[in-house]
C-alpha cells in the first residue's frame, strides 16, 4: 500500500508477535547488516555507533 508516496505495510494485531519474532531472528542472524551499513538510506541515516553499539 502507498500512503503519501511512501510504501507502507500493515499487519493484523494478532500477527504482530510473529512478525517481531521473525524480525528479531533476522537481526540476530545478521541478515540485515548489509542494509544497515551499506549504501542504502538506512545505512546513512544513523552513525554506525548507534546501529551497532559496543
Z-matrix of the N, CA and C atoms (Angstrom, degrees):
N
C 1 1.433
C 2 1.525 1 108.01
N 3 1.314 2 116.85 1 143.46
C 4 1.463 3 121.88 2 178.99
C 5 1.530 4 108.69 3 -116.01
N 6 1.328 5 114.85 4 126.64
C 7 1.466 6 121.64 5 177.02
C 8 1.519 7 107.36 6 -128.16
N 9 1.307 8 116.97 7 125.05
C 10 1.457 9 120.89 8 179.12
C 11 1.514 10 112.80 9 58.39
N 12 1.324 11 117.01 10 33.00
C 13 1.451 12 121.14 11 178.85
C 14 1.523 13 114.38 12 79.99
N 15 1.334 14 117.87 13 1.96
C 16 1.460 15 122.31 14 -179.51
C 17 1.526 16 109.80 15 -113.57
N 18 1.316 17 115.67 16 138.82
C 19 1.457 18 120.65 17 176.11
C 20 1.528 19 109.18 18 -75.29
N 21 1.314 20 117.10 19 130.64
C 22 1.468 21 121.91 20 179.24
C 23 1.523 22 109.39 21 -129.63
N 24 1.310 23 115.18 22 155.26
C 25 1.459 24 121.65 23 178.85
C 26 1.518 25 108.48 24 -125.17
N 27 1.321 26 115.81 25 138.69
C 28 1.461 27 121.26 26 177.55
C 29 1.512 28 109.32 27 -120.06
N 30 1.342 29 115.98 28 141.77
C 31 1.456 30 121.80 29 173.14
C 32 1.514 31 108.10 30 -124.58
N 33 1.319 32 115.63 31 149.34
C 34 1.453 33 119.81 32 172.74
C 35 1.520 34 107.59 33 -70.12
N 36 1.318 35 116.46 34 148.32
C 37 1.460 36 120.96 35 -175.04
C 38 1.535 37 111.65 36 -56.16
N 39 1.311 38 118.32 37 -33.87
C 40 1.456 39 121.21 38 179.93
C 41 1.522 40 113.57 39 -69.71
N 42 1.337 41 116.39 40 -20.56
C 43 1.469 42 121.27 41 179.55
C 44 1.523 43 112.37 42 -88.18
N 45 1.317 44 117.52 43 -17.11
C 46 1.458 45 120.73 44 -172.62
C 47 1.531 46 114.21 45 -59.20
N 48 1.334 47 120.86 46 -43.93
C 49 1.470 48 118.71 47 178.92
C 50 1.536 49 112.85 48 -57.59
N 51 1.315 50 118.35 49 -41.14
C 52 1.458 51 120.84 50 179.09
C 53 1.528 52 111.13 51 -68.30
N 54 1.325 53 117.56 52 -37.46
C 55 1.466 54 121.76 53 177.93
C 56 1.526 55 109.61 54 -63.55
N 57 1.324 56 116.73 55 -45.33
C 58 1.460 57 120.32 56 179.87
C 59 1.525 58 111.64 57 -66.29
N 60 1.324 59 117.70 58 -38.42
C 61 1.467 60 121.23 59 176.55
C 62 1.527 61 110.61 60 -61.86
N 63 1.331 62 116.88 61 -43.55
C 64 1.462 63 120.72 62 179.78
C 65 1.527 64 110.48 63 -67.03
N 66 1.323 65 117.14 64 -38.47
C 67 1.459 66 121.50 65 178.33
C 68 1.530 67 110.37 66 -64.23
N 69 1.328 68 116.60 67 -44.92
C 70 1.463 69 120.92 68 178.59
C 71 1.530 70 110.57 69 -61.84
N 72 1.333 71 117.31 70 -42.26
C 73 1.462 72 120.88 71 179.21
C 74 1.528 73 110.87 72 -62.66
N 75 1.321 74 116.97 73 -40.09
C 76 1.469 75 120.87 74 178.81
C 77 1.526 76 110.44 75 -65.55
N 78 1.321 77 116.70 76 -40.57
C 79 1.464 78 120.41 77 177.98
C 80 1.525 79 109.94 78 -63.65
N 81 1.327 80 117.07 79 -48.99
C 82 1.462 81 121.22 80 -178.42
C 83 1.522 82 112.42 81 -64.00
N 84 1.323 83 117.48 82 -28.68
C 85 1.462 84 121.41 83 178.72
C 86 1.530 85 112.19 84 -82.75
N 87 1.341 86 116.54 85 -3.96
C 88 1.456 87 120.21 86 179.26
C 89 1.515 88 114.13 87 79.72
N 90 1.324 89 116.98 88 11.78
C 91 1.463 90 120.32 89 -176.85
C 92 1.526 91 113.35 90 -67.09
N 93 1.319 92 117.63 91 -24.04
C 94 1.465 93 120.38 92 -177.38
C 95 1.524 94 112.72 93 -98.27
N 96 1.332 95 117.70 94 -6.37
C 97 1.463 96 120.69 95 -177.42
C 98 1.529 97 113.03 96 -53.12
N 99 1.334 98 119.72 97 -47.02
C 100 1.469 99 118.61 98 -179.57
C 101 1.526 100 112.76 99 -60.25
N 102 1.320 101 117.16 100 -32.30
C 103 1.464 102 119.61 101 179.85
C 104 1.525 103 111.37 102 -74.00
N 105 1.320 104 116.90 103 -29.51
C 106 1.460 105 120.36 104 -178.12
C 107 1.518 106 112.94 105 -83.15
N 108 1.322 107 117.41 106 -28.18
C 109 1.458 108 120.31 107 -176.13
C 110 1.515 109 112.71 108 -111.08
N 111 1.311 110 118.05 109 -3.20
C 112 1.455 111 121.37 110 -178.40
C 113 1.506 112 112.73 111 -85.24
N 114 1.310 113 115.07 112 -156.34
C 115 1.465 114 120.18 113 -176.01
C 116 1.522 115 112.30 114 -93.35
N 117 1.327 116 117.40 115 17.11
C 118 1.460 117 120.43 116 178.19
C 119 1.520 118 109.66 117 -77.55
N 120 1.317 119 118.71 118 162.13
C 121 1.465 120 120.23 119 176.40
C 122 1.527 121 112.45 120 -54.70
N 123 1.349 122 118.05 121 -37.14
C 124 1.461 123 120.08 122 179.87
C 125 1.516 124 110.75 123 -62.64
N 126 1.319 125 116.75 124 -36.23
C 127 1.451 126 120.62 125 -179.71
C 128 1.519 127 113.43 126 -69.08
N 129 1.312 128 116.91 127 -18.00
C 130 1.451 129 120.36 128 -178.84
C 131 1.521 130 112.48 129 -108.83
N 132 1.319 131 117.58 130 -0.25
C 133 1.456 132 118.99 131 -175.04
C 134 1.522 133 112.82 132 -87.14
N 135 1.333 134 117.56 133 -22.96
C 136 1.460 135 121.21 134 -179.54
C 137 1.520 136 109.61 135 -133.89
N 138 1.317 137 117.10 136 148.97
C 139 1.459 138 118.91 137 174.37
C 140 1.539 139 109.64 138 -65.29
N 141 1.328 140 116.85 139 149.99
C 142 1.451 141 121.44 140 -179.05
C 143 1.525 142 111.86 141 -54.91
N 144 1.342 143 117.48 142 -34.31
C 145 1.463 144 121.05 143 -179.87
C 146 1.530 145 111.57 144 -61.23
N 147 1.318 146 116.81 145 -31.09
C 148 1.469 147 120.25 146 178.95
C 149 1.518 148 110.79 147 -82.13
N 150 1.335 149 117.41 148 -27.85
C 151 1.454 150 120.37 149 179.13
C 152 1.526 151 111.48 150 -76.88
N 153 1.328 152 116.15 151 -35.52
C 154 1.462 153 120.73 152 -176.62
C 155 1.520 154 109.00 153 -138.59
N 156 1.352 155 117.68 154 73.70
C 157 1.459 156 119.56 155 -178.67
C 158 1.520 157 111.61 156 -61.04
N 159 1.308 158 115.99 157 142.20
C 160 1.479 159 120.89 158 -178.91
C 161 1.503 160 110.83 159 -86.56
